[in-house]
C-alpha cells in the first residue's frame, strides 16, 4: 500500500490534489506496465558486415559449388560496391548504377545479381530492411548471345571414328563420352556417376544441378554400361586412372576434338546436339525437357528455334512434292 497524502497536512506530506495527481500517474504506469512495448529497432549494419552475417546463416544451405562461386562474387563484386552502405540505405538507383558500370562484364552481373537479391530478401527477414523493399526486383539482366553449337551428321561420323581409334590410357574416357552423346546428360552427372545409381533402364541420380533426376537409358547407352565391369555399388562408374576420383573428361577432350577437326565443340555442346537431334526427330519440346532434366520449361525454350526450322523444312518438302505432283515448277 502506498500513502501519498494525509488530512492534517503534516510536514512533508502531499496535498490532496497533488496526491490525486500522483495517484493517477502511478495508475497509468501500472496499466502500461502490463502492455506490450514496441521492440527496439535493430541496429542496421553496413553491407560489408552484413555479408558475413548472411554467409554464416545462409551458405550452409547451398551446395559446395554454389558456395564457392557465390563467395567469390560477394567478395569481388558486391562488397567492394556496396560495403560502406547501411543495408537499409541500398536503393534501386544504387543497383541500376552498378548495372551500368558492369556493361562490359554483363555475364558477371547476371550471375551476381541473384545473390544480391537473395541477400536483400534475407535482410528483410532479419528486420534490417522494410518488407517488400528488395531493390533488385525487376532489374533487367544483360542479354547475351550464348554460343550454340550443334554437331552435323558428318561431324558425328568424324567424332565416332576418333573415339573408335582413341587410346589415351584411361579405358573409361570413351565410354564416358559415349554416355554424354547418347543421353544428353551433363558432364558432372556422368563424371560422378556411381554404380548404385545405375538401375536399367534408367539412371537414378540422388542429386544434380536441378535436384534428384532420372536419366532414361536407350539401348545404345545400356550397351555402353554392359561393356563395363560392374564394380561395387559405392564406386564410380568412370573413375580417374590412378585413384578413385571422378574422371576429368576435359583433359582428354581437347585432343579428341582436334583429331576430329572439331576445335570449337565443347563437351557441353554434346548436350545441345542431343536436343537438336531429338527435335529433328519431331520429339516435342516438353519431352526433350524431361530427357535433359530441365526443371523449368524456359530452359528448354532455347531450342524452340530449332523446332521452327524443322517445321519450316517439312513444309518446304511437302509443298515441293505437291507442286511436282501438279506439274508446277518449284
Residue pairs with C-beta under 8 A, 6 or more apart in sequence:
2 26
4 14
4 18
4 19
4 22
4 23
5 13
5 14
5 15
5 16
5 18
5 19
6 13
9 15
14 22
41 127
42 126
42 127
42 128
44 86
44 87
44 88
44 89
44 128
45 53
45 86
45 87
45 128
46 83
46 84
46 85
46 86
46 87
47 78
47 79
47 82
47 83
47 84
47 85
47 86
47 87
47 90
48 79
48 82
48 83
48 84
50 87
50 119
50 123
50 128
51 74
51 78
51 79
51 83
51 119
53 126
54 119
54 122
54 123
55 71
55 74
57 122
58 118
58 122
59 67
59 70
59 71
62 70
69 111
70 115
73 108
73 111
73 112
73 115
74 115
74 119
77 108
77 112
78 112
78 115
78 116
78 119
81 98
82 90
82 94
82 98
82 116
85 94
87 123
87 128
87 129
88 123
88 128
88 129
88 130
90 120
90 135
91 135
92 135
92 139
94 135
95 113
95 116
95 135
95 136
95 139
96 139
98 109
99 109
99 113
99 139
99 140
99 142
102 108
102 109
102 142
103 142
106 141
106 142
106 143
106 144
107 142
107 144
109 141
109 142
110 141
110 142
110 144
113 136
113 139
113 141
116 136
117 134
117 136
117 137
120 129
120 133
120 134
120 135
120 136
121 134
123 129
124 130
124 131
124 132
124 133
124 134
146 302
148 272
148 302
149 264
149 265
149 266
149 269
149 272
149 273
150 269
150 272
150 273
150 276
150 306
151 159
151 262
151 265
151 269
151 270
151 273
151 276
155 260
155 262
155 265
156 273
158 260
158 261
158 262
159 181
159 256
159 257
159 260
159 262
161 260
162 256
162 259
162 260
163 174
163 177
163 178
163 256
166 173
166 174
166 256
168 252
168 255
169 241
170 240
170 241
170 247
170 252
172 228
172 237
172 238
172 239
172 241
172 247
173 247
173 249
173 252
175 224
175 225
175 227
175 228
175 238
176 190
176 191
176 238
176 247
176 249
177 249
177 253
177 256
177 270
178 220
178 221
178 224
179 185
179 190
179 193
179 221
179 224
179 225
179 238
180 187
180 190
180 249
180 267
180 270
180 271
181 270
181 273
181 274
182 218
182 220
182 221
182 224
182 274
183 190
183 203
183 215
183 216
183 217
183 218
183 221
183 274
184 270
184 271
184 274
184 275
184 278
184 291
184 292
185 203
185 215
185 271
185 293
186 208
186 209
186 268
186 271
186 293
187 249
187 250
187 267
187 268
188 208
188 209
189 203
189 205
189 208
189 213
189 215
190 238
190 249
191 238
191 246
191 247
191 248
191 249
192 236
192 246
193 203
193 205
193 236
193 237
193 238
194 233
194 234
194 235
194 236
194 237
195 230
195 231
195 232
195 233
195 234
195 235
195 236
195 237
196 233
196 234
197 203
197 204
197 205
197 206
198 225
198 230
198 237
200 217
200 222
200 225
201 216
201 217
201 222
202 214
202 215
202 216
202 217
203 214
203 215
203 217
204 212
204 214
205 212
205 213
205 214
205 215
206 212
207 213
208 293
209 293
210 293
210 294
210 295
211 295
213 293
214 293
215 293
216 291
217 225
225 237
228 237
231 237
235 244
236 244
236 245
236 246
236 247
238 246
238 247
239 245
239 246
239 247
240 246
240 247
240 248
249 267
250 267
253 267
257 263
257 265
271 292
274 291
274 292
275 288
275 292
275 300
275 303
275 306
276 303
276 306
278 287
278 288
278 291
279 285
279 288
279 303
279 306
279 307
279 310
280 306
280 310
282 310
285 297
285 300
285 301
285 303
285 304
285 307
286 297
286 300
288 300
288 303
289 297
289 299
289 300
292 299
292 300
294 300
320 330
323 329
323 330
324 330
